[in-house]
Amino acid sequence: MGRTITSATTQQQCAFFNAAYCSSLAGEDGTVPTKLPESRFEDNLVPPVLPAPTADLDDSSDTPSAPVQDMDPNFLSFFRSLVLSPSVGGTKRLKKHRSTSPLIVIISSSAKRSCQILQLLAPLKARIAKLFSKNMSVPSQVSMLSSPHPCAVGTPNRLLKLAEDGALSFGDTGLVIFDMKADKKGFSVVTLRDCQRDLMALVRDHVVERRECKLVMY
């Protein structure tokens, strides 16, 4: 089934995320995790593009989706606006960050996409932890996370492994960004089956307990 693309309010972002969150983590006995409240989502001044609410999140059809607006040209300005949000606390706090827990974590669907995000953020000249499989080994990333990095970019599987091993902490994380760049079939990190379960397990086990940490889609 093709996908109609639409902009989304914070309320719609919350509903969209919870639909994927609950369906991917539902137990065999029918139990589902507690939905995240709308208050956990950062107000996004530039609404992301999401599949229409009627789209089937589990649809794996090979039918190409409707064209998706390319938000990459605005990614840097969007990121800078979030740095100024209360969740992060401004540029000075980002530059002076000394904790080994990143202030901002960006989650993308693949190593290739993570590299693209790093290129988009290059003008910031910030220390960004690269937490995806094709860049560094797990031991190298564990070593990297022993020193402060205000921002991290990674994929669900690697982020979850590092968090489960105790190398990655969300203790001081103020913002988790879900990169909504869609593939040719219209799937993003939130809906792509290869990513979804690890992503939602990461949120459930390591992010939900951090009530001060906000979520945002772009």
Contacts in CASP RR format, 6 or more apart in sequence:
PFRMAT RR
TARGET T0000
AUTHOR 0000-0000-0000
METHOD contacts of the structure
MODEL  1
MGRTITSATTQQQCAFFNAAYCSSLAGEDGTVPTKLPESRFEDNLVPPVL
PAPTADLDDSSDTPSAPVQDMDPNFLSFFRSLVLSPSVGGTKRLKKHRST
SPLIVIISSSAKRSCQILQLLAPLKARIAKLFSKNMSVPSQVSMLSSPHP
CAVGTPNRLLKLAEDGALSFGDTGLVIFDMKADKKGFSVVTLRDCQRDLM
ALVRDHVVERRECKLVMY
1 55 0 8 1.000
1 56 0 8 1.000
1 59 0 8 1.000
1 61 0 8 1.000
1 63 0 8 1.000
2 55 0 8 1.000
2 61 0 8 1.000
2 63 0 8 1.000
2 64 0 8 1.000
2 65 0 8 1.000
2 66 0 8 1.000
3 51 0 8 1.000
3 52 0 8 1.000
3 55 0 8 1.000
3 65 0 8 1.000
3 66 0 8 1.000
3 186 0 8 1.000
4 51 0 8 1.000
4 52 0 8 1.000
4 55 0 8 1.000
4 66 0 8 1.000
5 49 0 8 1.000
5 50 0 8 1.000
5 51 0 8 1.000
5 52 0 8 1.000
5 65 0 8 1.000
5 66 0 8 1.000
5 67 0 8 1.000
5 68 0 8 1.000
5 69 0 8 1.000
6 49 0 8 1.000
6 50 0 8 1.000
6 51 0 8 1.000
6 52 0 8 1.000
7 47 0 8 1.000
7 48 0 8 1.000
7 49 0 8 1.000
7 50 0 8 1.000
8 16 0 8 1.000
8 47 0 8 1.000
8 48 0 8 1.000
8 49 0 8 1.000
8 50 0 8 1.000
8 217 0 8 1.000
9 47 0 8 1.000
10 38 0 8 1.000
10 41 0 8 1.000
10 42 0 8 1.000
10 43 0 8 1.000
10 44 0 8 1.000
11 38 0 8 1.000
12 50 0 8 1.000
12 53 0 8 1.000
13 41 0 8 1.000
13 44 0 8 1.000
13 48 0 8 1.000
13 50 0 8 1.000
13 216 0 8 1.000
13 217 0 8 1.000
14 36 0 8 1.000
14 37 0 8 1.000
14 38 0 8 1.000
14 40 0 8 1.000
14 41 0 8 1.000
15 53 0 8 1.000
16 50 0 8 1.000
16 51 0 8 1.000
16 53 0 8 1.000
16 190 0 8 1.000
16 217 0 8 1.000
17 36 0 8 1.000
17 41 0 8 1.000
17 178 0 8 1.000
17 190 0 8 1.000
17 215 0 8 1.000
17 217 0 8 1.000
18 35 0 8 1.000
18 36 0 8 1.000
19 57 0 8 1.000
20 57 0 8 1.000
20 190 0 8 1.000
20 191 0 8 1.000
20 196 0 8 1.000
20 200 0 8 1.000
21 33 0 8 1.000
21 35 0 8 1.000
21 36 0 8 1.000
21 200 0 8 1.000
21 203 0 8 1.000
21 204 0 8 1.000
22 32 0 8 1.000
22 33 0 8 1.000
22 35 0 8 1.000
23 57 0 8 1.000
23 58 0 8 1.000
24 196 0 8 1.000
24 197 0 8 1.000
24 199 0 8 1.000
24 200 0 8 1.000
25 32 0 8 1.000
25 33 0 8 1.000
25 197 0 8 1.000
25 200 0 8 1.000
25 201 0 8 1.000
25 204 0 8 1.000
26 32 0 8 1.000
26 33 0 8 1.000
33 204 0 8 1.000
36 203 0 8 1.000
36 208 0 8 1.000
36 215 0 8 1.000
40 211 0 8 1.000
40 213 0 8 1.000
40 214 0 8 1.000
40 215 0 8 1.000
41 214 0 8 1.000
41 215 0 8 1.000
41 216 0 8 1.000
41 217 0 8 1.000
42 82 0 8 1.000
42 85 0 8 1.000
42 87 0 8 1.000
42 175 0 8 1.000
42 214 0 8 1.000
42 215 0 8 1.000
42 216 0 8 1.000
44 216 0 8 1.000
44 217 0 8 1.000
44 218 0 8 1.000
45 78 0 8 1.000
45 81 0 8 1.000
46 71 0 8 1.000
46 74 0 8 1.000
46 78 0 8 1.000
46 81 0 8 1.000
46 218 0 8 1.000
48 71 0 8 1.000
48 180 0 8 1.000
48 217 0 8 1.000
48 218 0 8 1.000
49 68 0 8 1.000
49 69 0 8 1.000
49 71 0 8 1.000
49 180 0 8 1.000
49 182 0 8 1.000
50 180 0 8 1.000
50 217 0 8 1.000
51 57 0 8 1.000
51 65 0 8 1.000
51 186 0 8 1.000
51 191 0 8 1.000
57 191 0 8 1.000
58 193 0 8 1.000
60 193 0 8 1.000
61 185 0 8 1.000
62 185 0 8 1.000
63 185 0 8 1.000
64 184 0 8 1.000
64 185 0 8 1.000
65 182 0 8 1.000
65 184 0 8 1.000
65 185 0 8 1.000
65 186 0 8 1.000
68 182 0 8 1.000
68 186 0 8 1.000
71 78 0 8 1.000
71 180 0 8 1.000
71 181 0 8 1.000
71 218 0 8 1.000
72 116 0 8 1.000
72 120 0 8 1.000
72 181 0 8 1.000
75 117 0 8 1.000
75 120 0 8 1.000
75 121 0 8 1.000
75 218 0 8 1.000
76 120 0 8 1.000
76 121 0 8 1.000
76 123 0 8 1.000
76 124 0 8 1.000
78 218 0 8 1.000
79 120 0 8 1.000
79 121 0 8 1.000
79 124 0 8 1.000
79 177 0 8 1.000
80 124 0 8 1.000
82 88 0 8 1.000
82 104 0 8 1.000
82 175 0 8 1.000
82 177 0 8 1.000
82 216 0 8 1.000
83 89 0 8 1.000
83 90 0 8 1.000
83 91 0 8 1.000
83 94 0 8 1.000
83 104 0 8 1.000
84 90 0 8 1.000
84 91 0 8 1.000
85 175 0 8 1.000
85 214 0 8 1.000
87 174 0 8 1.000
87 175 0 8 1.000
87 212 0 8 1.000
87 213 0 8 1.000
87 214 0 8 1.000
88 94 0 8 1.000
88 103 0 8 1.000
88 104 0 8 1.000
88 174 0 8 1.000
88 175 0 8 1.000
93 103 0 8 1.000
94 103 0 8 1.000
94 104 0 8 1.000
94 126 0 8 1.000
94 150 0 8 1.000
94 151 0 8 1.000
95 126 0 8 1.000
95 150 0 8 1.000
97 103 0 8 1.000
97 148 0 8 1.000
97 149 0 8 1.000
97 150 0 8 1.000
97 172 0 8 1.000
98 148 0 8 1.000
99 148 0 8 1.000
99 171 0 8 1.000
99 172 0 8 1.000
100 145 0 8 1.000
100 146 0 8 1.000
100 147 0 8 1.000
100 148 0 8 1.000
100 149 0 8 1.000
100 169 0 8 1.000
101 168 0 8 1.000
101 169 0 8 1.000
101 170 0 8 1.000
101 171 0 8 1.000
101 172 0 8 1.000
101 173 0 8 1.000
102 129 0 8 1.000
102 149 0 8 1.000
102 150 0 8 1.000
102 151 0 8 1.000
102 152 0 8 1.000
102 172 0 8 1.000
102 173 0 8 1.000
103 150 0 8 1.000
103 151 0 8 1.000
103 172 0 8 1.000
103 173 0 8 1.000
103 174 0 8 1.000
103 175 0 8 1.000
104 150 0 8 1.000
104 151 0 8 1.000
104 152 0 8 1.000
104 173 0 8 1.000
104 174 0 8 1.000
104 175 0 8 1.000
104 176 0 8 1.000
104 177 0 8 1.000
105 151 0 8 1.000
105 152 0 8 1.000
105 153 0 8 1.000
105 154 0 8 1.000
105 159 0 8 1.000
105 170 0 8 1.000
105 173 0 8 1.000
105 175 0 8 1.000
105 176 0 8 1.000
105 177 0 8 1.000
106 117 0 8 1.000
106 151 0 8 1.000
106 152 0 8 1.000
106 153 0 8 1.000
106 154 0 8 1.000
106 176 0 8 1.000
106 177 0 8 1.000
106 179 0 8 1.000
107 154 0 8 1.000
107 155 0 8 1.000
107 156 0 8 1.000
107 159 0 8 1.000
107 176 0 8 1.000
107 177 0 8 1.000
107 178 0 8 1.000
107 179 0 8 1.000
107 189 0 8 1.000
107 199 0 8 1.000
107 202 0 8 1.000
108 114 0 8 1.000
108 117 0 8 1.000
108 132 0 8 1.000
108 153 0 8 1.000
108 154 0 8 1.000
108 155 0 8 1.000
108 179 0 8 1.000
108 181 0 8 1.000
108 189 0 8 1.000
109 155 0 8 1.000
109 179 0 8 1.000
109 181 0 8 1.000
109 183 0 8 1.000
109 187 0 8 1.000
109 188 0 8 1.000
109 189 0 8 1.000
109 192 0 8 1.000
109 194 0 8 1.000
109 195 0 8 1.000
110 132 0 8 1.000
110 155 0 8 1.000
111 132 0 8 1.000
111 133 0 8 1.000
111 134 0 8 1.000
111 135 0 8 1.000
111 155 0 8 1.000
112 134 0 8 1.000
113 179 0 8 1.000
113 181 0 8 1.000
114 130 0 8 1.000
114 131 0 8 1.000
114 132 0 8 1.000
114 135 0 8 1.000
114 153 0 8 1.000
114 154 0 8 1.000
114 155 0 8 1.000
115 135 0 8 1.000
116 181 0 8 1.000
117 153 0 8 1.000
117 179 0 8 1.000
118 128 0 8 1.000
118 130 0 8 1.000
118 153 0 8 1.000
121 128 0 8 1.000
121 151 0 8 1.000
121 153 0 8 1.000
126 150 0 8 1.000
126 151 0 8 1.000
127 148 0 8 1.000
127 149 0 8 1.000
127 150 0 8 1.000
127 151 0 8 1.000
128 149 0 8 1.000
128 150 0 8 1.000
128 151 0 8 1.000
128 152 0 8 1.000
128 153 0 8 1.000
129 141 0 8 1.000
129 144 0 8 1.000
129 145 0 8 1.000
129 149 0 8 1.000
129 151 0 8 1.000
129 152 0 8 1.000
129 153 0 8 1.000
130 136 0 8 1.000
130 141 0 8 1.000
130 144 0 8 1.000
130 152 0 8 1.000
130 153 0 8 1.000
130 154 0 8 1.000
131 141 0 8 1.000
131 152 0 8 1.000
131 153 0 8 1.000
131 154 0 8 1.000
131 155 0 8 1.000
131 158 0 8 1.000
131 159 0 8 1.000
131 162 0 8 1.000
131 168 0 8 1.000
132 153 0 8 1.000
132 154 0 8 1.000
132 155 0 8 1.000
132 158 0 8 1.000
133 155 0 8 1.000
133 157 0 8 1.000
133 158 0 8 1.000
136 144 0 8 1.000
138 158 0 8 1.000
138 161 0 8 1.000
138 162 0 8 1.000
138 165 0 8 1.000
141 158 0 8 1.000
141 162 0 8 1.000
141 167 0 8 1.000
142 162 0 8 1.000
142 165 0 8 1.000
142 167 0 8 1.000
145 162 0 8 1.000
145 167 0 8 1.000
145 168 0 8 1.000
152 159 0 8 1.000
152 168 0 8 1.000
155 195 0 8 1.000
156 189 0 8 1.000
156 195 0 8 1.000
156 196 0 8 1.000
156 198 0 8 1.000
156 199 0 8 1.000
156 202 0 8 1.000
157 195 0 8 1.000
157 198 0 8 1.000
159 168 0 8 1.000
159 198 0 8 1.000
159 202 0 8 1.000
160 198 0 8 1.000
160 199 0 8 1.000
160 201 0 8 1.000
160 202 0 8 1.000
160 206 0 8 1.000
162 168 0 8 1.000
163 169 0 8 1.000
163 170 0 8 1.000
163 202 0 8 1.000
163 205 0 8 1.000
163 206 0 8 1.000
164 205 0 8 1.000
168 206 0 8 1.000
170 176 0 8 1.000
170 206 0 8 1.000
170 207 0 8 1.000
170 210 0 8 1.000
170 213 0 8 1.000
171 210 0 8 1.000
171 213 0 8 1.000
173 207 0 8 1.000
173 210 0 8 1.000
173 213 0 8 1.000
174 210 0 8 1.000
174 212 0 8 1.000
174 213 0 8 1.000
174 214 0 8 1.000
175 213 0 8 1.000
175 214 0 8 1.000
175 215 0 8 1.000
175 216 0 8 1.000
176 203 0 8 1.000
176 207 0 8 1.000
176 213 0 8 1.000
176 214 0 8 1.000
176 215 0 8 1.000
176 216 0 8 1.000
177 216 0 8 1.000
177 217 0 8 1.000
177 218 0 8 1.000
178 188 0 8 1.000
178 189 0 8 1.000
178 190 0 8 1.000
178 199 0 8 1.000
178 215 0 8 1.000
178 216 0 8 1.000
178 217 0 8 1.000
178 218 0 8 1.000
179 188 0 8 1.000
179 189 0 8 1.000
179 218 0 8 1.000
180 188 0 8 1.000
180 189 0 8 1.000
180 190 0 8 1.000
180 217 0 8 1.000
180 218 0 8 1.000
181 188 0 8 1.000
182 188 0 8 1.000
183 192 0 8 1.000
187 193 0 8 1.000
189 195 0 8 1.000
189 199 0 8 1.000
190 196 0 8 1.000
190 199 0 8 1.000
190 217 0 8 1.000
203 215 0 8 1.000
207 213 0 8 1.000
207 215 0 8 1.000
END
